[in-house]
Amino acid sequence: MPVHGGGTATYLVEGYERRGTTALDDLEARCRAAADGFDGVRYVRSILVPEDETCFHLFEGPSEEAVREVGALAGLAPLRVVACLSH
């Protein structure tokens, strides 16, 4: 797993978002609030793909389990959480 200084790695969270039900600003606010309340996890950004009803979220954190928990706190119902590389 790619790890940054301080023992964190970058994770991609993939989730389903029904078309027209959620604005990107709302998703970002929920992710940021959930990460801010969880020690060791930092929200990076989200990408919404309306045509595919898919959303991708980048987080930095100590483990897949921690990021999955933050995703659940944000109401994401993640389909997948995987370690990834990002600049």
DODREN-941852 format. One record per atom (N, C-alpha, C, O, CB): residue number from 1; x, y, z; atom name; residue in one letter. Coordinates in steps of 0.05 Angstrom, whole numbers, plus 5000, padded with zeros to 4 digits. Each point is the difference from the previous one (the first is absolute). Glycine has a CB too. Example, Ala and Ser with C-alpha at 12.3 -4.5 7.8 and 13.67 -1.06 7.14 Angstrom:
<nodes>
NODE  num     x     y     z  atome  residu
NODE    1  5264  4886  5156      N       A
NODE    1  4982  5024  5000     CA       A
NODE    1  5018  5024  5000      C       A
NODE    1  5021  5000  5013      O       A
NODE    1  4941  4977  5012     CB       A
NODE    2  5031  5044  4961      N       S
NODE    2  5016  5024  5001     CA       S
NODE    2  4985  5022  5014      C       S
NODE    2  5010  5022  5004      O       S
NODE    2  5014  4965  4953     CB       S
</nodes>
This chain:
<nodes>
NODE  num     x     y     z  atome  residu
NODE    1  5017  4977  5000      N       M
NODE    1  4983  5023  5000     CA       M
NODE    1  5018  5025  5000      C       M
NODE    1  5019  5001  5016      O       M
NODE    1  4944  4974  5008     CB       M
NODE    2  5031  5045  4959      N       P
NODE    2  5016  5024  4999     CA       P
NODE    2  4995  5017  5025      C       P
NODE    2  4977  5007  5006      O       P
NODE    2  5022  4993  4944     CB       P
NODE    3  5022  5005  5066      N       V
NODE    3  4997  5015  5025     CA       V
NODE    3  5015  5026  4998      C       V
NODE    3  5023  5001  4991      O       V
NODE    3  4972  4956  5035     CB       V
NODE    4  4993  5064  4984      N       H
NODE    4  5012  5027  5001     CA       H
NODE    4  5014  5003  5027      C       H
NODE    4  4997  4983  5017      O       H
NODE    4  4968  5037  4952     CB       H
NODE    5  5049  5001  5035      N       G
NODE    5  5012  5006  5026     CA       G
NODE    5  4978  5002  5021      C       G
NODE    5  4978  5009  4994      O       G
NODE    5  5059  5016  4984     CB       G
NODE    6  4969  4965  5046      N       G
NODE    6  4980  5000  5021     CA       G
NODE    6  4982  4976  5000      C       G
NODE    6  4981  4999  5016      O       G
NODE    6  5020  5049  4982     CB       G
NODE    7  5005  4932  4985      N       G
NODE    7  4985  4975  5000     CA       G
NODE    7  4973  5001  4987      C       G
NODE    7  4983  4983  5006      O       G
NODE    7  5040  5008  5035     CB       G
NODE    8  4972  5028  4941      N       T
NODE    8  4975  5001  4986     CA       T
NODE    8  5003  4991  4971      C       T
NODE    8  5022  5002  4988      O       T
NODE    8  4962  5035  5042     CB       T
NODE    9  4995  4954  4958      N       A
NODE    9  4999  4992  4972     CA       A
NODE    9  4977  5014  4987      C       A
NODE    9  4982  5010  5014      O       A
NODE    9  5040  4945  4996     CB       A
NODE   10  4977  5045  4963      N       T
NODE   10  4978  5012  4986     CA       T
NODE   10  4981  4977  4991      C       T
NODE   10  5008  4979  4991      O       T
NODE   10  5021  5060  4992     CB       T
NODE   11  4945  4966  5021      N       Y
NODE   11  4979  4980  4994     CA       Y
NODE   11  4980  5013  4981      C       Y
NODE   11  4992  5023  5004      O       Y
NODE   11  5015  4954  5040     CB       Y
NODE   12  4984  5007  4937      N       L
NODE   12  4978  5007  4982     CA       L
NODE   12  4975  4986  5010      C       L
NODE   12  4999  4975  5002      O       L
NODE   12  5032  5032  4958     CB       L
NODE   13  4948  5008  5045      N       V
NODE   13  4975  4989  5008     CA       V
NODE   13  4980  5004  4977      C       V
NODE   13  4996  5022  4990      O       V
NODE   13  5012  4989  5059     CB       V
NODE   14  4982  4967  4941      N       E
NODE   14  4981  5000  4978     CA       E
NODE   14  4972  4995  5011      C       E
NODE   14  4996  4981  5015      O       E
NODE   14  5040  5003  4952     CB       E
NODE   15  4945  5033  5024      N       G
NODE   15  4973  4996  5010     CA       G
NODE   15  4980  5006  4978      C       G
NODE   15  5006  5011  4979      O       G
NODE   15  5009  5002  5066     CB       G
NODE   16  4960  4980  4960      N       Y
NODE   16  4978  5003  4982     CA       Y
NODE   16  4984  5025  5008      C       Y
NODE   16  4993  5003  5024      O       Y
NODE   16  5004  4947  4967     CB       Y
NODE   17  4997  5067  4991      N       E
NODE   17  4983  5024  5005     CA       E
NODE   17  4979  5001  4978      C       E
NODE   17  5006  5005  4977      O       E
NODE   17  5033  5021  5045     CB       E
NODE   18  4936  4971  4986      N       R
NODE   18  4978  5001  4981     CA       R
NODE   18  5000  5027  4986      C       R
NODE   18  5003  5021  5013      O       R
NODE   18  4970  4947  5014     CB       R
NODE   19  5023  5032  4947      N       R
NODE   19  5000  5024  4984     CA       R
NODE   19  4980  5020  5011      C       R
NODE   19  4977  4994  5005      O       R
NODE   19  5037  4980  4955     CB       R
NODE   20  4996  5051  5044      N       G
NODE   20  4983  5022  5008     CA       G
NODE   20  4993  5001  5030      C       G
NODE   20  4986  5018  5008      O       G
NODE   20  4996  4979  4947     CB       G
NODE   21  5029  4984  5061      N       T
NODE   21  4993  5000  5028     CA       T
NODE   21  5020  5015  5018      C       T
NODE   21  4993  5009  5021      O       T
NODE   21  4985  4948  4971     CB       T
NODE   22  5046  5046  4999      N       T
NODE   22  5021  5012  5017     CA       T
NODE   22  5017  5019  4984      C       T
NODE   22  5010  4994  4978      O       T
NODE   22  4990  4965  5051     CB       T
NODE   23  5005  5065  4982      N       A
NODE   23  5018  5019  4988     CA       A
NODE   23  5028  4995  5010      C       A
NODE   23  5004  4990  5022      O       A
NODE   23  4959  5044  4974     CB       A
NODE   24  5056  4972  4987      N       L
NODE   24  5028  4995  5007     CA       L
NODE   24  5008  5016  5025      C       L
NODE   24  5015  4990  5017      O       L
NODE   24  4996  5002  4935     CB       L
NODE   25  4979  5033  5051      N       D
NODE   25  5005  5016  5024     CA       D
NODE   25  4991  4986  5025      C       D
NODE   25  5014  5000  5020      O       D
NODE   25  4982  5041  4952     CB       D
NODE   26  4981  4946  5027      N       D
NODE   26  4989  4985  5023     CA       D
NODE   26  5018  4976  5007      C       D
NODE   26  5006  4995  5023      O       D
NODE   26  4947  5020  4965     CB       D
NODE   27  5055  4970  4991      N       L
NODE   27  5018  4977  5005     CA       L
NODE   27  5026  5009  5013      C       L
NODE   27  5009  4988  5019      O       L
NODE   27  4970  4989  4941     CB       L
NODE   28  5033  5044  5029      N       E
NODE   28  5025  5010  5011     CA       E
NODE   28  4997  5009  5029      C       E
NODE   28  5017  4994  5017      O       E
NODE   28  4997  5020  4937     CB       E
NODE   29  4964  5000  5052      N       A
NODE   29  4995  5010  5027     CA       A
NODE   29  4997  4976  5020      C       A
NODE   29  5011  5001  5022      O       A
NODE   29  4967  5041  4959     CB       A
NODE   30  5008  4938  5010      N       R
NODE   30  4996  4976  5018     CA       R
NODE   30  5026  4986  5004      C       R
NODE   30  5006  4991  5022      O       R
NODE   30  4947  5004  4961     CB       R
NODE   31  5063  5002  4996      N       C
NODE   31  5026  4986  5002     CA       C
NODE   31  5019  5016  5018      C       C
NODE   31  5014  4988  5018      O       C
NODE   31  4980  4992  4936     CB       C
NODE   32  5007  5046  5042      N       R
NODE   32  5018  5017  5016     CA       R
NODE   32  4992  4999  5030      C       R
NODE   32  5017  4998  5017      O       R
NODE   32  4990  5032  4943     CB       R
NODE   33  4967  4972  5046      N       A
NODE   33  4991  5000  5027     CA       A
NODE   33  5006  4973  5014      C       A
NODE   33  5008  4999  5023      O       A
NODE   33  4955  5033  4964     CB       A
NODE   34  5032  4946  4998      N       A
NODE   34  5006  4974  5012     CA       A
NODE   34  5030  4996  5005      C       A
NODE   34  5007  4990  5021      O       A
NODE   34  4953  4992  4955     CB       A
NODE   35  5057  5027  5006      N       A
NODE   35  5029  4997  5003     CA       A
NODE   35  5010  5018  5023      C       A
NODE   35  5017  4992  5015      O       A
NODE   35  4987  4996  4936     CB       A
NODE   36  4985  5036  5050      N       D
NODE   36  5008  5019  5021     CA       D
NODE   36  4994  4989  5028      C       D
NODE   36  5014  5006  5019      O       D
NODE   36  4978  5032  4950     CB       D
NODE   37  4988  4945  5034      N       G
NODE   37  4993  4989  5025     CA       G
NODE   37  5013  4973  5006      C       G
NODE   37  4993  4987  5020      O       G
NODE   37  4964  5037  4976     CB       G
NODE   38  5061  4967  4987      N       F
NODE   38  5012  4974  5003     CA       F
NODE   38  5030  5003  5000      C       F
NODE   38  5012  5009  4980      O       F
NODE   38  4949  4969  4997     CB       F
NODE   39  5052  5015  5044      N       D
NODE   39  5029  5003  5004     CA       D
NODE   39  5016  4985  4979      C       D
NODE   39  4996  4975  4997      O       D
NODE   39  4996  5032  5052     CB       D
NODE   40  5026  5007  4937      N       G
NODE   40  5018  4986  4981     CA       G
NODE   40  4991  4998  4971      C       G
NODE   40  5015  4991  4984      O       G
NODE   40  5000  4985  5055     CB       G
NODE   41  4960  5033  4955      N       V
NODE   41  4990  4998  4973     CA       V
NODE   41  4996  5028  4989      C       V
NODE   41  4989  5017  5014      O       V
NODE   41  4988  4939  4995     CB       V
NODE   42  5032  5048  4966      N       R
NODE   42  4997  5027  4987     CA       R
NODE   42  4986  4996  4974      C       R
NODE   42  5008  4984  4983      O       R
NODE   42  5034  5033  5039     CB       R
NODE   43  4937  4999  4973      N       Y
NODE   43  4986  5000  4975     CA       Y
NODE   43  5016  5017  4980      C       Y
NODE   43  5010  5021  5007      O       Y
NODE   43  4945  4974  5016     CB       Y
NODE   44  5048  4994  4952      N       V
NODE   44  5016  5014  4979     CA       V
NODE   44  4981  5013  4980      C       V
NODE   44  5001  5024  4996      O       V
NODE   44  5037  4944  5011     CB       V
NODE   45  4946  5016  4979      N       R
NODE   45  4981  5010  4980     CA       R
NODE   45  4981  4979  4990      C       R
NODE   45  5004  4976  5006      O       R
NODE   45  5031  5057  4980     CB       R
NODE   46  4945  4975  4999      N       S
NODE   46  4980  4982  4989     CA       S
NODE   46  4996  5006  4970      C       S
NODE   46  5004  5022  4991      O       S
NODE   46  4973  4974  5053     CB       S
NODE   47  5016  4983  4942      N       I
NODE   47  4994  5002  4971     CA       I
NODE   47  4973  4986  4996      C       I
NODE   47  4998  4976  5005      O       I
NODE   47  5052  5026  4981     CB       I
NODE   48  4931  5013  5004      N       L
NODE   48  4973  4989  4995     CA       L
NODE   48  4998  4995  4970      C       L
NODE   48  5006  5018  4984      O       L
NODE   48  4974  5006  5056     CB       L
NODE   49  5011  4952  4952      N       V
NODE   49  4996  4993  4972     CA       V
NODE   49  4970  4995  4996      C       V
NODE   49  4991  4977  5003      O       V
NODE   49  5057  5003  4992     CB       V
NODE   50  4936  5041  5000      N       P
NODE   50  4971  4997  4999     CA       P
NODE   50  4990  4979  4980      C       P
NODE   50  4981  4985  5006      O       P
NODE   50  5017  5062  5008     CB       P
NODE   51  5014  4952  4963      N       E
NODE   51  4991  4981  4980     CA       E
NODE   51  5002  4971  5009      C       E
NODE   51  4985  4983  4991      O       E
NODE   51  5029  5050  4974     CB       E
NODE   52  5006  4961  5052      N       D
NODE   52  5004  4973  5010     CA       D
NODE   52  4989  4996  5028      C       D
NODE   52  5001  4978  5011      O       D
NODE   52  5039  5019  4961     CB       D
NODE   53  4948  5024  5039      N       E
NODE   53  4989  5000  5027     CA       E
NODE   53  5021  4990  5020      C       E
NODE   53  4994  4984  5018      O       E
NODE   53  4960  5008  4964     CB       E
NODE   54  5071  5017  5014      N       T
NODE   54  5023  4992  5017     CA       T
NODE   54  5014  5024  5011      C       T
NODE   54  5001  5021  4987      O       T
NODE   54  5004  4937  4985     CB       T
NODE   55  5006  5039  5052      N       C
NODE   55  5016  5021  5012     CA       C
NODE   55  5025  4988  5011      C       C
NODE   55  5000  4978  5012      O       C
NODE   55  4959  5049  4999     CB       C
NODE   56  5063  4987  4985      N       F
NODE   56  5026  4991  5010     CA       F
NODE   56  5010  5021  5020      C       F
NODE   56  4998  5024  4995      O       F
NODE   56  5013  4952  4962     CB       F
NODE   57  4998  5014  5066      N       H
NODE   57  5010  5018  5021     CA       H
NODE   57  5028  4992  5008      C       H
NODE   57  5006  4976  5002      O       H
NODE   57  4947  5031  5015     CB       H
NODE   58  5064  5013  4986      N       L
NODE   58  5028  4994  5009     CA       L
NODE   58  5003  5009  5029      C       L
NODE   58  4992  5022  5008      O       L
NODE   58  5025  4984  4945     CB       L
NODE   59  4994  4976  5063      N       F
NODE   59  5006  5005  5028     CA       F
NODE   59  5028  4991  5005      C       F
NODE   59  5011  4983  4986      O       F
NODE   59  4941  5011  5027     CB       F
NODE   60  5060  5018  5007      N       E
NODE   60  5025  4990  5011     CA       E
NODE   60  4994  4990  5028      C       E
NODE   60  4986  5013  5015      O       E
NODE   60  5043  5019  4958     CB       E
NODE   61  4983  4945  5034      N       G
NODE   61  4994  4989  5027     CA       G
NODE   61  5019  4978  5007      C       G
NODE   61  5016  4991  4984      O       G
NODE   61  4937  5022  5010     CB       G
NODE   62  5044  4978  5031      N       P
NODE   62  5018  4979  5010     CA       P
NODE   62  4994  4972  4990      C       P
NODE   62  5017  4982  5000      O       P
NODE   62  4989  5046  5039     CB       P
NODE   63  4968  4967  4953      N       S
NODE   63  4992  4973  4991     CA       S
NODE   63  4975  5001  4983      C       S
NODE   63  4985  5020  5001      O       S
NODE   63  5036  4961  5041     CB       S
NODE   64  4975  4998  4943      N       E
NODE   64  4975  4997  4985     CA       E
NODE   64  4976  5001  5018      C       E
NODE   64  4980  5012  4993      O       E
NODE   64  5044  4961  4972     CB       E
NODE   65  4978  5014  5058      N       E
NODE   65  4977  4998  5019     CA       E
NODE   65  4993  5028  5010      C       E
NODE   65  4976  5007  5002      O       E
NODE   65  5038  4947  5011     CB       E
NODE   66  5006  5063  4993      N       A
NODE   66  4994  5027  5010     CA       A
NODE   66  4986  5016  4978      C       A
NODE   66  4981  5015  5006      O       A
NODE   66  5060  4983  5025     CB       A
NODE   67  4969  5000  4945      N       V
NODE   67  4988  5015  4978     CA       V
NODE   67  4972  4990  4994      C       V
NODE   67  4982  5016  4994      O       V
NODE   67  5063  4992  4986     CB       V
NODE   68  4951  4966  5021      N       R
NODE   68  4973  4989  4997     CA       R
NODE   68  4981  5010  5021      C       R
NODE   68  4977  5006  4994      O       R
NODE   68  5043  4953  4986     CB       R
NODE   69  4989  5043  5044      N       E
NODE   69  4983  5011  5022     CA       E
NODE   69  4993  5029  4995      C       E
NODE   69  4977  5008  5005      O       E
NODE   69  5044  4960  5027     CB       E
NODE   70  4998  5048  4959      N       V
NODE   70  4995  5028  4994     CA       V
NODE   70  4979  5002  4977      C       V
NODE   70  4982  5016  5001      O       V
NODE   70  5065  4997  5014     CB       V
NODE   71  4956  4970  4965      N       G
NODE   71  4981  4999  4978     CA       G
NODE   71  4972  4994  5010      C       G
NODE   71  4981  5012  4991      O       G
NODE   71  5055  4973  4978     CB       G
NODE   72  4962  4996  5049      N       A
NODE   72  4974  4993  5011     CA       A
NODE   72  4988  5024  5016      C       A
NODE   72  4977  5006  4999      O       A
NODE   72  5037  4945  5003     CB       A
NODE   73  5004  5062  5014      N       L
NODE   73  4991  5024  5015     CA       L
NODE   73  4990  5022  4981      C       L
NODE   73  4981  5015  5008      O       L
NODE   73  5051  4974  5029     CB       L
NODE   74  4979  5013  4939      N       A
NODE   74  4992  5020  4981     CA       A
NODE   74  4975  4991  4984      C       A
NODE   74  4990  5015  4984      O       A
NODE   74  5058  5000  5013     CB       A
NODE   75  4943  4960  5008      N       G
NODE   75  4977  4990  4986     CA       G
NODE   75  5005  4991  4972      C       G
NODE   75  4982  5001  4983      O       G
NODE   75  4991  5028  5045     CB       G
NODE   76  5052  4962  4966      N       L
NODE   76  5007  4994  4973     CA       L
NODE   76  4992  4972  4991      C       L
NODE   76  4996  4995  4976      O       L
NODE   76  5042  5035  5029     CB       L
NODE   77  4959  4951  5013      N       A
NODE   77  4995  4972  4993     CA       A
NODE   77  5020  4991  4979      C       A
NODE   77  4992  4993  4977      O       A
NODE   77  4959  5012  5035     CB       A
NODE   78  5075  4995  4995      N       P
NODE   78  5020  4994  4979     CA       P
NODE   78  4998  4972  4989      C       P
NODE   78  4995  4981  5014      O       P
NODE   78  5035  5051  5009     CB       P
NODE   79  4974  4966  4950      N       L
NODE   79  5001  4975  4987     CA       L
NODE   79  5028  4987  5003      C       L
NODE   79  5002  4976  5003      O       L
NODE   79  4962  5040  4964     CB       L
NODE   80  5056  5002  5031      N       R
NODE   80  5028  4990  5002     CA       R
NODE   80  5016  5022  5014      C       R
NODE   80  4995  5024  4997      O       R
NODE   80  5000  4948  4961     CB       R
NODE   81  5025  5018  5057      N       V
NODE   81  5020  5018  5011     CA       V
NODE   81  5027  4986  4994      C       V
NODE   81  5005  4978  5009      O       V
NODE   81  4964  5040  5028     CB       V
NODE   82  5048  4996  4948      N       V
NODE   82  5025  4989  4991     CA       V
NODE   82  5023  5020  5004      C       V
NODE   82  4996  5024  4996      O       V
NODE   82  4980  4946  4971     CB       V
NODE   83  5048  5020  5040      N       A
NODE   83  5023  5017  5001     CA       A
NODE   83  5008  5008  4972      C       A
NODE   83  4996  4985  4981      O       A
NODE   83  5021  4993  5061     CB       A
NODE   84  4992  5047  4955      N       C
NODE   84  5007  5010  4973     CA       C
NODE   84  5024  5019  5001      C       C
NODE   84  5009  5008  5022      O       C
NODE   84  4943  4987  4964     CB       C
NODE   85  5057  5013  4991      N       L
NODE   85  5022  5020  4998     CA       L
NODE   85  4988  5026  4989      C       L
NODE   85  4983  4999  4982      O       L
NODE   85  5052  4965  5011     CB       L
NODE   86  4973  5059  5018      N       S
NODE   86  4990  5025  4990     CA       S
NODE   86  5021  5021  5005      C       S
NODE   86  5017  4998  5018      O       S
NODE   86  4936  4989  4992     CB       S
NODE   87  5047  5034  4973      N       H
NODE   87  5019  5023  5003     CA       H
NODE   87  4985  5023  5013      C       H
NODE   87  5012  5021  5004      O       H
NODE   87  5015  4965  4956     CB       H
</nodes>
